[in-house]
């Protein structure tokens, strides 16, 4: 089975960046503890003035069943219900299947 890579991008409302960051941060430990999760890294992007413009998650799951499991956890459902009000636009999620990677 092929590993599943997820790239998720979040664009917080200007006055809600700390709130969005806290909500996403709350996902780190429970997700990393999932058996099928191999990597769950959280990044921020800032503009030239040092203002946060976006957050990004880079995730690797051992297979599609592991990603399905993740999406059915209580911590995932809880974060998805909370994060919406802090974002300018919907979360951009890309689910990638490896063609050639190490």
C-alpha positions in Angstrom: 0.0 0.0 0.0 1.1 3.5 -0.8 1.6 6.2 1.8 -0.8 9.2 1.7 0.5 12.7 1.9 -1.8 15.5 3.0 -1.1 19.2 2.5 -3.6 21.5 4.3 -3.5 25.3 4.1 -5.4 27.6 6.4 -5.9 31.4 5.8 -6.9 33.0 9.1 -8.8 36.2 9.5 -6.4 38.9 10.5 -7.7 39.2 14.0 -8.1 35.4 14.4 -4.6 34.1 13.7 -3.8 33.2 17.3 -7.2 31.4 17.7 -6.6 29.4 14.5 -3.0 28.6 15.6 -4.3 27.3 19.0 -7.0 25.1 17.4 -4.5 23.6 14.9 -1.8 23.1 17.6 -4.3 21.2 19.7 -4.3 18.5 16.9 -0.6 17.8 17.0 -0.2 15.4 19.9 -3.4 13.4 19.4 -2.7 13.0 15.7 1.0 12.1 16.2 -0.2 9.4 18.6 -2.4 7.7 15.9 -0.9 4.4 14.8 -1.2 5.2 11.1 0.3 8.7 11.3 3.9 8.9 10.3 4.4 12.7 10.2 2.3 15.7 11.3 4.2 19.0 11.0 2.8 22.5 11.4 4.2 25.6 9.7 3.3 29.3 9.4 3.9 31.7 6.6 4.5 35.4 7.2 4.5 38.4 4.9 7.3 41.0 4.6 5.9 42.8 7.6 6.1 39.7 9.8 2.3 39.2 9.9 1.1 35.7 9.7 -0.8 35.1 6.4 -1.3 31.4 6.5 -0.7 28.1 8.3 0.1 24.8 6.7 0.0 21.1 7.8 2.2 18.5 6.2 1.0 15.1 7.0 2.0 11.5 6.1 -0.2 8.5 6.8 0.8 4.9 6.2 -2.2 4.3 4.0 -5.7 5.5 3.1 -7.2 3.5 6.0 -5.0 5.5 8.4 -6.2 8.8 6.9 -9.8 7.6 7.1 -9.2 6.7 10.8 -7.8 10.2 11.4 -10.8 11.9 9.8 -13.1 9.9 12.1 -11.4 10.8 15.4 -13.1 13.0 17.9 -10.1 15.5 17.9 -10.4 15.8 14.1 -14.2 16.4 14.2 -13.8 18.9 17.1 -11.1 20.9 15.3 -13.0 21.0 12.1 -16.1 22.4 13.9 -14.1 25.1 15.7 -11.7 26.3 13.0 -14.3 27.5 10.5 -15.0 30.8 12.2 -11.4 31.8 12.4 -10.7 31.5 8.6 -11.0 33.9 5.7 -11.8 31.0 3.3 -12.3 27.2 3.4 -9.3 25.0 4.3 -7.4 24.0 1.1 -6.6 20.3 1.4 -4.6 18.3 -1.1 -4.4 14.5 -0.7 -1.4 13.2 -2.7 -0.4 9.7 -3.7 3.2 9.1 -4.3 4.5 8.5 -7.8 8.2 8.6 -6.9 9.3 9.6 -3.5 11.8 8.5 -0.8 
